[in-house]
Amino acid sequence: MTDNKTATKLTIDNSGIDPQTNFSANPDFSTIMASRIARRRFLKGSVGAAVAAIIGSSLAGCSSSDNESAPAPVVPPVANAPLLGFAAVAAGRADTIMVPEGYSANVLLPWGTPLTGSYPAYLADGSNSGSDQEQQVGMHHDGMHFFPIDARSNGESSSEGLLVFNHEYIDNNLIHPNGIDSFPRLADQVRKEIAGHGVSVAHIQQQADGSWALVNNSPFNRRITGATPMELAGPVRGSAKVITKYSPDGSRTRGTLNNCGNGFTPWGTYLTCEENWAGYFVNTDAEQPREHQRYGVSASNGRYAWETATPAADQYQRFNASTVGASASDDYRNEPNTFGWIVEIDPFNPDSVPQKRTALGRFGHEGIIFGKLEEGKPLVLYSGDDSRFEYIYKFVSSAPYYQNTAGGHLLNDGVLYVARFNDDGSGEWLPLDINHADFQAKASAAGVQFADQADVLLNTRLAADISGATKMDRPEWGAVHPDTGEVYFTLTNNTRRTAEQLDAANPRANNSTGHIIRWMERDTQEATAFDWDIFLLAGDVGTETPGTDLVLDADNHLASPDGLWFDKNGLLWIQTDMSGSQQGEGPYGNNQMLVADPVTRQMKRFLVGPTDAEVTGISATPDMKTLFVNIQHPGDRSSPDAFTSNWPDGGSSRPRSATVVVTKNDGGVIGS
């Protein structure tokens, strides 16, 4: 997602990737994964054979020892695992949506769609105002979930519901008629860009002809933007480091930015994830605090220079985090500290105030997923930090989960852990808890001081550094198998990893194509030990995943896996986010979506997106007969006067992110 548009004295960076900021000396395990897996053998004997028969090439081969009789996680069988009955879609570069024969794809809710009939219509020349955009679907759709309209009464309607999806960033070359054409920035252009971010809640309904449409004037239709008032919840609320001119008591902030990936709770709320938020701010102080520096807050100008908007207003000046006042309550030096969180939104209550759940840690969140729900047991959630050499995290709630009383309060108190992937296939969850003796000892040894748990969470990356976590190749989306509880995570790519930095969990130098890792918790989900292996090494035709029978071919070769989702039938959906020459010139064609059966490792390409677009965000109706997929930033390399894509409107139109509704022509289950 690179845009080289420049304005006077200003460079706009839409790469979507924060700069590498992890230069910690955490140990890199020296043994190459391929040689380790080559030594391993699947379990032998009666128990091992039974497990292998149940889960095929699943984690039966992922033990903490090379001993062939070593124990391995035993997981229940997948009931009636469906076969992938469709014919794989060929890789290609057409400016359209390609799905298998027997399937149809239709566009829903593109950027600029008014959320009620009385709201301003989308103007094809990009001339809608800031106030218009506040009432229209935002730009660059990403993480998404379909909530059945009767979800709060334990219903499973597959014909009506709330489609909730977030908006990662904006493309200034498309959102305005002529891109950024003045500097300092014009206030209404900045207002429009801020409104293009955030979340859209859309009440949708299936029509008599099978198509889907927005329910106009529904009270549920709602925009949450980069300016919407929000509350801080959990340990960081009230901390001195989140006091701002807007919130002198450190309890509130405004807006959510750069949302990428999502989650949803068992009590029917939507979780949106603040990813590469640091670049929106600037701090020109001679020395930035660690809460800014470790996350990459700019020392020159914000990503879109919102802080320069004229006429000046508090709403825009808050993006200048430099020390300009006598105290924190006089300026916005702490404004970046109110970003980098998981935000909970209640889509069924339009008057609800979004809550930033600070106990889940502050970093570049790429998705948030729940482990399997167990009545009377703690909740377990996983999230990745999408930046080079960053980490994978796990949160375990202090209070147990009970369906009848569950709510957002469960996300305010618990222990945050970070993952260490050991070379022998075992793993450990390291606590980031100021009250834990092991963490205290590591902080002391590193010469790092934290005032309290709020300070730890505000500096989650630093806390993970000193804990000795494994530095990963851009951890992005995760998914939990609905039956077995196995956890899968995409590691999109990392071309900066050198041969000297290889470790078992990140086995390739100049890792341009990425891989998928998975693990199984030992004994219980809240356990602090797990066993892991690599599910897939991405790459061109002929790429092998050592220790498996998986060899990529023309039906499934891929690069830069990103989005990840398990459907209720146990199929794993994989979405890609190639950019630059990898997308424009390589062997993979446009970004795509594949589906894999984790039991058999059969994998096929299901969808290919339009030109210069990312395929991201996925959800389905409960009956699995309608699939929702987001297409982000078509025409990513467009200039204001030369569009590289005209999807979805065609002709010479301005490209627009949108949701695609996929159905099977015979009314069958998606993926069959």
PLY file of the C-alpha trace (Angstrom):
ply
format ascii 1.0
element vertex 672
property float x
property float y
property float z
element edge 671
property int vertex1
property int vertex2
end_header
0.00 0.00 0.00
2.47 2.59 -1.18
1.58 6.04 -2.39
4.36 8.42 -3.33
2.15 11.50 -3.61
4.02 14.51 -2.24
2.94 17.99 -1.35
5.02 21.03 -0.58
7.31 20.28 2.38
5.34 17.13 3.06
5.80 13.46 2.25
2.70 11.31 2.55
3.34 7.67 3.41
0.43 5.29 2.89
2.57 2.17 3.13
0.42 0.88 5.99
3.53 -0.44 7.75
5.03 1.33 10.73
8.83 1.64 10.69
10.81 -1.07 12.42
11.28 0.04 16.01
12.33 -3.22 17.67
16.09 -3.25 17.97
16.15 -5.24 21.20
18.77 -7.91 21.75
16.30 -10.72 22.33
17.96 -14.05 21.51
17.42 -15.41 17.99
17.46 -19.22 18.01
20.23 -20.34 15.70
18.97 -23.71 14.47
17.13 -23.63 11.16
13.54 -24.88 11.31
13.83 -27.04 8.20
16.56 -29.22 9.67
14.66 -29.53 12.95
11.44 -30.63 11.28
13.37 -33.05 9.07
14.50 -34.85 12.25
10.99 -35.14 13.63
8.75 -38.10 13.07
5.02 -38.47 13.42
3.94 -40.50 16.41
4.28 -44.26 16.13
2.40 -47.00 17.93
-1.28 -47.39 18.77
-1.89 -44.00 20.41
0.08 -42.09 17.81
-1.61 -43.89 14.94
-5.02 -43.13 16.37
-4.21 -39.45 16.75
-2.69 -39.27 13.28
-5.78 -40.90 11.83
-7.97 -38.28 13.50
-6.07 -35.13 12.65
-3.92 -36.11 9.70
-0.83 -33.92 9.65
-2.00 -31.68 12.46
0.00 -31.12 15.62
0.56 -34.83 16.19
4.07 -34.17 14.91
4.60 -31.11 17.07
6.21 -32.32 20.27
8.72 -30.73 22.57
11.27 -33.41 21.79
12.76 -35.30 18.87
11.91 -38.50 20.73
9.41 -40.39 18.56
7.44 -41.50 21.60
7.18 -38.03 23.14
3.65 -36.90 24.03
1.79 -34.56 21.71
-1.46 -32.64 22.01
-4.46 -34.87 21.44
-7.34 -33.08 19.76
-10.85 -34.29 18.98
-11.84 -35.13 15.41
-13.47 -32.61 13.12
-17.02 -33.78 12.59
-17.87 -34.20 8.90
-15.06 -31.97 7.65
-16.28 -30.73 4.26
-14.41 -31.35 1.06
-13.45 -28.44 -1.16
-15.77 -29.24 -4.03
-15.21 -26.17 -6.19
-12.71 -25.81 -9.03
-9.81 -23.56 -8.06
-9.72 -20.06 -9.54
-6.65 -19.32 -11.62
-4.30 -16.53 -10.60
-4.79 -13.44 -12.74
-4.66 -9.66 -13.03
-8.13 -8.71 -14.26
-9.72 -5.62 -12.71
-12.66 -7.61 -11.38
-13.68 -10.25 -8.83
-13.06 -13.84 -9.86
-14.85 -16.66 -7.99
-15.28 -20.37 -8.83
-17.72 -21.59 -11.43
-21.12 -21.95 -9.80
-20.60 -18.94 -7.52
-21.58 -15.27 -7.83
-20.06 -12.13 -6.35
-21.93 -8.84 -5.91
-20.85 -5.48 -4.54
-22.32 -4.06 -1.33
-21.66 -0.84 0.63
-18.75 0.75 -1.26
-16.90 3.73 0.20
-19.15 6.79 0.28
-22.47 4.95 0.52
-24.88 7.12 2.58
-26.10 5.22 5.62
-29.66 6.52 5.30
-31.64 7.84 2.36
-31.45 11.38 3.74
-27.67 11.43 3.96
-25.54 13.04 1.21
-25.01 10.91 -1.89
-21.54 9.81 -2.94
-20.04 12.18 -5.52
-17.95 10.41 -8.12
-15.42 13.25 -8.44
-14.38 13.01 -4.78
-15.90 16.35 -3.87
-17.99 15.27 -0.87
-17.33 17.43 2.20
-16.07 16.43 5.60
-19.59 16.52 7.05
-20.80 14.32 4.17
-18.15 11.69 4.91
-19.18 11.58 8.55
-22.52 10.18 7.38
-21.18 7.82 4.70
-19.42 4.47 4.70
-15.71 5.01 5.34
-12.71 4.28 3.13
-10.59 1.14 2.79
-12.74 -1.59 4.35
-10.95 -4.14 6.53
-11.97 -6.37 9.47
-15.65 -7.34 9.45
-18.30 -9.35 11.29
-21.93 -10.19 10.55
-24.18 -10.06 13.62
-27.56 -11.78 13.04
-30.35 -9.34 13.83
-31.60 -11.71 16.53
-28.15 -12.40 17.99
-29.01 -10.87 21.36
-31.77 -13.46 21.78
-29.44 -16.32 20.74
-30.97 -16.35 17.27
-29.13 -17.18 14.07
-30.88 -15.24 11.34
-29.15 -15.67 7.99
-31.28 -13.15 6.11
-30.88 -9.98 8.19
-28.27 -8.52 10.47
-25.71 -5.85 11.26
-22.59 -5.87 9.11
-19.87 -4.10 11.08
-16.56 -3.32 9.40
-13.65 -1.01 9.99
-11.63 1.30 7.74
-7.87 1.07 7.87
-6.67 4.28 6.26
-7.46 6.78 3.49
-5.87 7.37 0.12
-5.48 11.12 -0.30
-5.21 10.76 -4.08
-8.75 9.39 -4.22
-10.64 10.95 -1.31
-10.22 14.47 -2.77
-10.71 15.59 -6.39
-7.03 16.52 -6.80
-5.38 14.77 -3.89
-3.60 16.95 -1.36
-3.40 20.29 -3.15
-2.41 22.66 -0.36
-0.07 22.81 2.60
-0.69 23.61 5.41
-3.67 21.27 5.15
-7.19 22.63 4.70
-9.40 21.93 7.70
-12.34 20.44 5.78
-10.05 18.08 3.88
-8.61 16.91 7.21
-12.11 16.57 8.64
-13.04 14.35 5.69
-9.93 12.20 6.10
-10.56 11.70 9.82
-14.16 10.75 9.02
-12.98 8.27 6.39
-11.38 6.25 9.20
-13.13 4.30 11.94
-16.01 1.83 11.75
-19.31 1.50 9.86
-22.36 -0.27 11.30
-24.78 -1.18 8.50
-28.15 -2.88 8.94
-28.52 -5.16 5.90
-31.23 -7.52 4.72
-31.53 -10.18 2.05
-34.05 -9.29 -0.65
-36.59 -11.51 -2.38
-34.22 -12.04 -5.32
-31.43 -13.18 -2.99
-29.44 -9.95 -3.15
-28.49 -7.93 -0.07
-29.26 -4.26 0.57
-28.87 -1.62 3.26
-31.95 -1.07 5.43
-32.41 2.66 4.94
-33.18 4.79 8.00
-32.48 1.90 10.38
-31.62 3.21 13.86
-28.68 0.79 13.88
-26.89 2.45 10.94
-23.99 4.34 12.45
-20.54 5.78 11.81
-17.77 5.72 14.39
-14.88 7.87 13.13
-11.48 9.22 14.07
-13.29 11.94 16.04
-15.95 9.95 17.94
-15.76 10.35 21.76
-14.49 7.20 23.47
-13.65 6.02 26.96
-10.49 4.42 28.26
-11.29 1.29 30.27
-9.08 -0.96 32.34
-5.75 -0.36 34.11
-4.64 2.66 32.03
-7.78 4.70 32.72
-6.82 7.68 34.88
-3.08 7.24 34.40
-1.03 10.43 34.37
0.28 9.36 30.96
-3.14 9.64 29.28
-4.06 13.06 30.67
-4.67 15.52 27.83
-6.24 18.91 27.32
-9.38 17.07 26.17
-9.43 14.73 29.18
-7.75 16.18 32.29
-8.68 13.09 34.30
-7.31 10.63 31.75
-10.61 8.85 31.18
-11.50 9.80 27.61
-10.13 10.28 24.11
-11.44 10.90 20.61
-11.60 8.47 17.74
-10.02 5.27 16.53
-7.46 5.20 13.71
-5.82 2.76 11.32
-8.12 -0.10 12.21
-6.93 -3.36 10.72
-8.46 -6.72 11.55
-11.17 -7.21 14.12
-12.78 -9.55 16.59
-16.17 -10.13 18.13
-17.24 -11.10 21.61
-19.55 -13.89 22.78
-21.87 -11.21 24.20
-22.45 -9.66 20.76
-20.09 -6.70 20.50
-17.51 -5.79 17.86
-13.79 -5.40 18.57
-11.74 -3.17 16.29
-7.96 -3.07 16.30
-5.76 0.02 16.17
-2.74 -0.98 14.12
-0.31 1.53 12.52
-1.62 4.50 14.48
1.72 6.01 15.55
2.43 7.64 12.20
-0.62 9.91 12.51
1.16 11.91 15.21
4.20 14.14 15.36
6.46 14.91 18.31
9.27 17.33 17.52
10.71 17.35 21.06
14.44 16.77 21.24
13.80 13.55 23.16
10.58 11.61 22.77
9.25 9.55 25.69
9.49 5.78 25.29
5.71 5.65 24.83
6.26 7.46 21.53
9.72 6.42 20.38
9.27 2.64 20.63
6.13 2.89 18.48
7.48 5.16 15.75
5.81 8.52 16.36
7.19 10.86 13.70
9.70 13.59 14.54
8.88 15.63 11.42
5.20 15.52 10.41
2.23 13.23 10.84
1.34 10.79 8.08
-1.23 13.21 6.64
-0.01 16.37 8.43
-3.37 16.79 10.14
-1.65 18.84 12.83
-1.15 21.65 10.28
-4.85 22.12 9.43
-6.01 25.70 8.94
-7.97 27.28 10.36
-6.47 25.65 13.42
-8.75 23.79 15.79
-8.32 21.64 18.86
-9.59 18.65 16.89
-6.56 18.85 14.57
-3.92 20.23 16.92
-4.26 17.08 19.02
-2.09 15.27 16.46
0.86 17.40 17.58
2.22 15.52 20.60
5.12 17.89 21.20
5.48 19.46 24.63
4.01 22.92 24.16
2.20 23.59 27.45
3.14 23.91 31.09
1.57 20.56 31.92
-0.05 17.56 30.26
-3.49 19.07 30.79
-2.46 22.07 28.67
-1.55 20.16 25.49
-1.65 16.81 23.70
1.73 15.36 24.58
-0.11 12.21 25.75
-2.55 11.92 22.84
-0.62 9.04 21.16
-0.89 7.10 24.42
-4.66 6.94 23.95
-4.16 4.92 20.74
-2.86 1.43 20.08
-5.71 -0.37 21.83
-8.53 -2.80 21.16
-11.82 -0.87 20.96
-15.13 -2.47 21.90
-18.27 -1.21 20.13
-21.84 -2.27 20.84
-23.51 -2.31 17.39
-26.97 -2.91 18.83
-26.89 0.27 20.94
-26.36 3.35 18.74
-25.98 5.52 21.85
-23.21 3.45 23.40
-19.74 4.93 23.90
-16.89 2.84 22.47
-14.51 1.46 25.08
-10.75 1.14 24.63
-9.82 -2.05 26.52
-6.35 -1.22 27.83
-5.73 -4.51 29.67
-5.26 -6.13 26.24
-2.05 -4.17 25.65
-0.90 -1.28 23.48
0.78 -2.10 20.19
-0.01 -2.44 16.47
-2.99 -4.77 16.88
-3.82 -6.89 13.85
-6.96 -8.70 14.84
-8.15 -10.12 18.16
-9.51 -13.64 18.54
-11.06 -15.62 21.37
-9.99 -19.10 22.28
-12.69 -21.71 22.74
-15.32 -20.65 25.26
-15.54 -22.77 28.39
-18.19 -22.08 30.99
-16.59 -21.27 34.33
-13.10 -20.85 32.84
-11.20 -17.62 32.06
-11.52 -16.00 28.66
-8.46 -16.34 26.44
-7.71 -13.90 23.60
-4.85 -13.66 21.09
-3.51 -10.70 19.11
-0.51 -10.03 16.89
1.62 -6.90 16.57
1.92 -6.20 12.85
5.41 -4.85 12.44
8.74 -6.40 11.59
10.30 -8.29 14.52
7.31 -7.76 16.80
5.39 -10.24 18.94
2.32 -12.41 19.49
0.28 -11.86 22.66
-2.26 -13.70 24.77
-4.66 -12.31 27.38
-6.23 -14.42 30.13
-9.08 -12.82 32.06
-9.02 -12.79 35.85
-12.72 -13.58 36.15
-14.28 -16.71 34.63
-16.67 -16.67 31.71
-20.34 -17.40 32.28
-22.63 -16.96 29.32
-25.45 -15.36 31.30
-23.31 -12.65 32.89
-20.50 -12.11 30.36
-19.68 -8.60 29.25
-16.93 -6.13 28.49
-15.89 -6.00 32.14
-14.13 -9.33 31.60
-11.64 -7.55 29.32
-10.61 -5.01 31.97
-8.72 -7.31 34.32
-6.36 -10.16 33.56
-2.81 -11.11 32.66
-1.22 -10.22 29.32
1.42 -12.67 28.05
3.86 -12.62 25.14
5.00 -15.70 23.22
8.40 -17.34 23.10
8.70 -20.04 20.44
11.46 -22.43 21.45
13.61 -24.20 18.90
12.43 -27.66 19.94
8.78 -27.04 19.06
7.72 -26.04 22.55
6.60 -22.58 23.54
6.10 -20.43 26.62
3.78 -17.56 27.50
5.77 -14.93 29.38
3.76 -12.72 31.77
3.84 -8.95 31.33
2.66 -8.33 34.86
4.35 -5.97 37.28
3.23 -8.18 40.16
4.84 -11.31 38.72
8.25 -12.15 40.21
9.71 -13.36 36.89
8.77 -10.13 35.15
10.12 -8.04 38.03
13.44 -9.86 37.84
13.75 -9.35 34.08
12.90 -5.65 34.35
15.49 -5.22 37.08
18.14 -7.06 35.07
17.42 -4.85 32.06
17.53 -1.67 34.14
13.95 -0.82 33.16
11.50 0.67 35.62
7.71 0.68 35.43
5.63 2.79 37.78
2.64 0.44 37.78
0.73 -1.97 35.56
-0.65 0.94 33.53
2.94 1.88 32.70
3.65 -1.71 31.63
0.63 -1.73 29.31
1.42 1.69 27.82
4.84 0.25 27.01
3.77 -3.25 26.01
6.46 -3.55 23.34
9.20 -2.61 25.81
7.81 -5.05 28.37
7.90 -7.79 25.73
11.46 -6.85 24.77
12.82 -7.37 28.26
10.85 -10.60 28.69
12.78 -12.33 25.92
9.88 -12.95 23.53
10.45 -14.26 20.00
10.66 -11.58 17.32
8.32 -12.59 14.51
7.89 -11.86 10.79
4.98 -9.41 11.06
2.31 -11.27 13.06
-1.07 -10.41 11.57
-4.43 -12.17 11.76
-5.12 -15.22 13.91
-7.82 -17.89 13.89
-8.87 -20.60 16.33
-10.17 -23.93 15.03
-13.81 -24.23 16.19
-13.42 -27.87 17.23
-9.82 -28.52 18.18
-8.85 -25.14 19.65
-5.64 -25.02 17.58
-4.47 -21.43 17.05
-3.21 -20.31 13.64
-1.39 -17.02 12.90
-0.22 -15.46 9.66
3.30 -14.09 9.51
2.97 -11.94 6.42
6.59 -11.28 5.47
9.85 -9.74 6.65
12.44 -8.92 4.03
14.71 -7.43 6.70
15.42 -10.71 8.47
19.00 -11.78 7.76
20.60 -15.22 7.83
22.10 -14.36 11.21
18.63 -13.66 12.62
16.97 -16.95 11.69
15.14 -18.96 14.31
12.89 -21.98 14.27
9.61 -20.05 14.14
10.93 -17.62 11.49
13.10 -19.86 9.34
13.72 -17.82 6.17
16.02 -14.88 5.53
14.58 -12.14 3.33
11.17 -13.68 3.98
9.26 -12.00 1.16
6.40 -14.51 0.96
5.59 -15.23 4.62
4.22 -18.28 6.42
1.53 -19.51 8.82
2.39 -20.79 12.29
0.09 -22.68 14.64
0.11 -24.03 18.16
-1.86 -26.02 20.69
-2.04 -25.01 24.32
-1.02 -27.72 26.76
-3.73 -29.07 29.05
-5.88 -25.91 29.23
-6.22 -22.77 27.14
-4.95 -20.61 29.98
-1.79 -22.74 30.27
1.58 -21.03 29.97
3.08 -23.76 27.77
2.21 -24.80 24.24
3.48 -26.86 21.30
3.84 -25.39 17.84
4.72 -26.09 14.24
4.60 -24.34 10.87
1.42 -25.03 8.93
2.45 -23.41 5.65
5.45 -21.81 4.00
4.05 -19.47 1.35
5.72 -19.10 -2.02
5.63 -19.92 -5.71
4.73 -23.22 -7.35
6.91 -25.99 -5.94
7.36 -24.47 -2.47
7.35 -27.21 0.17
6.48 -27.04 3.83
9.05 -29.36 5.48
7.65 -32.24 7.46
4.41 -32.28 5.46
3.14 -33.45 2.08
2.12 -29.92 1.12
3.72 -28.73 -2.11
2.24 -25.58 -3.61
0.95 -25.73 -7.19
-0.88 -23.51 -9.66
-4.14 -23.91 -7.72
-2.79 -22.53 -4.44
0.57 -20.76 -4.70
0.47 -17.53 -2.69
2.50 -14.78 -1.06
2.07 -12.54 1.98
-0.75 -14.32 3.84
-2.63 -11.81 5.98
-6.32 -12.27 6.75
-7.21 -15.55 8.45
-10.59 -17.00 9.48
-12.09 -20.36 10.40
-15.63 -20.95 9.29
-17.98 -23.01 11.47
-17.25 -26.09 9.34
-13.56 -26.00 10.17
-12.28 -24.64 6.85
-9.42 -22.13 7.08
-9.75 -19.06 4.83
-6.50 -17.29 3.94
-6.35 -13.79 2.42
-3.25 -12.17 0.94
-1.79 -8.66 1.10
0.89 -8.38 -1.55
2.09 -4.91 -2.49
4.55 -3.27 -4.83
6.32 -5.43 -7.39
5.16 -8.65 -5.72
1.60 -7.78 -6.61
2.21 -5.97 -9.86
4.80 -8.20 -11.53
5.26 -11.51 -9.73
3.83 -14.96 -10.46
0.90 -14.64 -8.05
-1.41 -12.26 -9.91
-3.69 -9.99 -7.90
-4.31 -10.49 -4.19
-6.49 -13.46 -3.48
-8.34 -15.63 -0.98
-7.72 -19.34 -0.56
-9.41 -21.98 1.55
-7.67 -24.91 3.24
-8.80 -28.05 4.99
-6.39 -28.25 7.95
-7.07 -31.98 8.34
-6.02 -32.98 4.83
-3.98 -29.84 3.97
-5.87 -29.59 0.70
-5.90 -25.93 -0.35
-7.49 -24.10 -3.29
-7.71 -20.54 -4.53
-11.33 -19.36 -4.12
-11.27 -15.66 -5.07
-9.01 -13.21 -6.91
-9.45 -9.49 -6.32
-9.25 -6.50 -8.68
-6.15 -4.53 -9.63
-3.96 -3.15 -6.83
-6.45 -4.28 -4.15
-5.96 -6.16 -0.90
-8.40 -8.96 -0.09
-9.15 -8.59 3.62
-11.95 -9.00 6.11
-14.34 -11.94 6.04
-17.52 -13.11 7.72
-20.56 -15.24 6.90
-24.19 -15.80 7.74
-24.82 -18.58 10.28
-26.08 -20.97 7.59
-22.79 -20.46 5.66
-24.72 -19.67 2.48
-23.60 -16.04 2.22
-19.97 -14.98 2.51
-18.92 -11.35 3.02
-15.42 -10.37 1.86
-13.84 -6.91 1.87
-11.84 -5.48 -1.01
-9.51 -2.72 0.17
-7.74 0.04 -1.79
-8.36 -1.03 -5.42
-6.16 1.16 -7.61
-3.69 1.58 -4.78
-1.11 3.10 -7.11
-3.55 5.63 -8.58
-2.79 9.30 -8.98
-5.62 11.87 -8.96
-5.71 11.91 -12.75
-4.75 8.30 -13.56
-6.60 5.43 -11.89
-5.01 1.98 -12.08
-8.37 0.40 -11.22
-11.96 1.39 -11.89
-13.52 -1.26 -9.67
-16.34 -1.59 -8.74
-18.19 1.02 -10.83
-16.27 0.40 -14.07
-15.66 2.77 -16.95
-13.30 5.57 -15.98
-14.65 5.81 -12.43
-12.72 6.45 -9.24
-11.91 3.12 -7.51
-13.73 2.43 -4.23
-13.21 -0.10 -1.47
-16.31 -2.25 -0.97
-17.74 -5.43 0.48
-18.33 -8.36 -1.86
-21.23 -10.74 -1.20
-20.45 -14.27 -2.41
-23.18 -16.89 -2.83
-23.44 -20.29 -4.46
-25.78 -20.28 -7.41
-27.56 -23.43 -6.25
-28.08 -21.94 -2.78
-25.55 -24.31 -1.21
-22.97 -23.93 1.53
-19.95 -21.77 0.68
-16.85 -23.87 0.05
-18.70 -27.01 -0.98
0 1
1 2
2 3
3 4
4 5
5 6
6 7
7 8
8 9
9 10
10 11
11 12
12 13
13 14
14 15
15 16
16 17
17 18
18 19
19 20
20 21
21 22
22 23
23 24
24 25
25 26
26 27
27 28
28 29
29 30
30 31
31 32
32 33
33 34
34 35
35 36
36 37
37 38
38 39
39 40
40 41
41 42
42 43
43 44
44 45
45 46
46 47
47 48
48 49
49 50
50 51
51 52
52 53
53 54
54 55
55 56
56 57
57 58
58 59
59 60
60 61
61 62
62 63
63 64
64 65
65 66
66 67
67 68
68 69
69 70
70 71
71 72
72 73
73 74
74 75
75 76
76 77
77 78
78 79
79 80
80 81
81 82
82 83
83 84
84 85
85 86
86 87
87 88
88 89
89 90
90 91
91 92
92 93
93 94
94 95
95 96
96 97
97 98
98 99
99 100
100 101
101 102
102 103
103 104
104 105
105 106
106 107
107 108
108 109
109 110
110 111
111 112
112 113
113 114
114 115
115 116
116 117
117 118
118 119
119 120
120 121
121 122
122 123
123 124
124 125
125 126
126 127
127 128
128 129
129 130
130 131
131 132
132 133
133 134
134 135
135 136
136 137
137 138
138 139
139 140
140 141
141 142
142 143
143 144
144 145
145 146
146 147
147 148
148 149
149 150
150 151
151 152
152 153
153 154
154 155
155 156
156 157
157 158
158 159
159 160
160 161
161 162
162 163
163 164
164 165
165 166
166 167
167 168
168 169
169 170
170 171
171 172
172 173
173 174
174 175
175 176
176 177
177 178
178 179
179 180
180 181
181 182
182 183
183 184
184 185
185 186
186 187
187 188
188 189
189 190
190 191
191 192
192 193
193 194
194 195
195 196
196 197
197 198
198 199
199 200
200 201
201 202
202 203
203 204
204 205
205 206
206 207
207 208
208 209
209 210
210 211
211 212
212 213
213 214
214 215
215 216
216 217
217 218
218 219
219 220
220 221
221 222
222 223
223 224
224 225
225 226
226 227
227 228
228 229
229 230
230 231
231 232
232 233
233 234
234 235
235 236
236 237
237 238
238 239
239 240
240 241
241 242
242 243
243 244
244 245
245 246
246 247
247 248
248 249
249 250
250 251
251 252
252 253
253 254
254 255
255 256
256 257
257 258
258 259
259 260
260 261
261 262
262 263
263 264
264 265
265 266
266 267
267 268
268 269
269 270
270 271
271 272
272 273
273 274
274 275
275 276
276 277
277 278
278 279
279 280
280 281
281 282
282 283
283 284
284 285
285 286
286 287
287 288
288 289
289 290
290 291
291 292
292 293
293 294
294 295
295 296
296 297
297 298
298 299
299 300
300 301
301 302
302 303
303 304
304 305
305 306
306 307
307 308
308 309
309 310
310 311
311 312
312 313
313 314
314 315
315 316
316 317
317 318
318 319
319 320
320 321
321 322
322 323
323 324
324 325
325 326
326 327
327 328
328 329
329 330
330 331
331 332
332 333
333 334
334 335
335 336
336 337
337 338
338 339
339 340
340 341
341 342
342 343
343 344
344 345
345 346
346 347
347 348
348 349
349 350
350 351
351 352
352 353
353 354
354 355
355 356
356 357
357 358
358 359
359 360
360 361
361 362
362 363
363 364
364 365
365 366
366 367
367 368
368 369
369 370
370 371
371 372
372 373
373 374
374 375
375 376
376 377
377 378
378 379
379 380
380 381
381 382
382 383
383 384
384 385
385 386
386 387
387 388
388 389
389 390
390 391
391 392
392 393
393 394
394 395
395 396
396 397
397 398
398 399
399 400
400 401
401 402
402 403
403 404
404 405
405 406
406 407
407 408
408 409
409 410
410 411
411 412
412 413
413 414
414 415
415 416
416 417
417 418
418 419
419 420
420 421
421 422
422 423
423 424
424 425
425 426
426 427
427 428
428 429
429 430
430 431
431 432
432 433
433 434
434 435
435 436
436 437
437 438
438 439
439 440
440 441
441 442
442 443
443 444
444 445
445 446
446 447
447 448
448 449
449 450
450 451
451 452
452 453
453 454
454 455
455 456
456 457
457 458
458 459
459 460
460 461
461 462
462 463
463 464
464 465
465 466
466 467
467 468
468 469
469 470
470 471
471 472
472 473
473 474
474 475
475 476
476 477
477 478
478 479
479 480
480 481
481 482
482 483
483 484
484 485
485 486
486 487
487 488
488 489
489 490
490 491
491 492
492 493
493 494
494 495
495 496
496 497
497 498
498 499
499 500
500 501
501 502
502 503
503 504
504 505
505 506
506 507
507 508
508 509
509 510
510 511
511 512
512 513
513 514
514 515
515 516
516 517
517 518
518 519
519 520
520 521
521 522
522 523
523 524
524 525
525 526
526 527
527 528
528 529
529 530
530 531
531 532
532 533
533 534
534 535
535 536
536 537
537 538
538 539
539 540
540 541
541 542
542 543
543 544
544 545
545 546
546 547
547 548
548 549
549 550
550 551
551 552
552 553
553 554
554 555
555 556
556 557
557 558
558 559
559 560
560 561
561 562
562 563
563 564
564 565
565 566
566 567
567 568
568 569
569 570
570 571
571 572
572 573
573 574
574 575
575 576
576 577
577 578
578 579
579 580
580 581
581 582
582 583
583 584
584 585
585 586
586 587
587 588
588 589
589 590
590 591
591 592
592 593
593 594
594 595
595 596
596 597
597 598
598 599
599 600
600 601
601 602
602 603
603 604
604 605
605 606
606 607
607 608
608 609
609 610
610 611
611 612
612 613
613 614
614 615
615 616
616 617
617 618
618 619
619 620
620 621
621 622
622 623
623 624
624 625
625 626
626 627
627 628
628 629
629 630
630 631
631 632
632 633
633 634
634 635
635 636
636 637
637 638
638 639
639 640
640 641
641 642
642 643
643 644
644 645
645 646
646 647
647 648
648 649
649 650
650 651
651 652
652 653
653 654
654 655
655 656
656 657
657 658
658 659
659 660
660 661
661 662
662 663
663 664
664 665
665 666
666 667
667 668
668 669
669 670
670 671
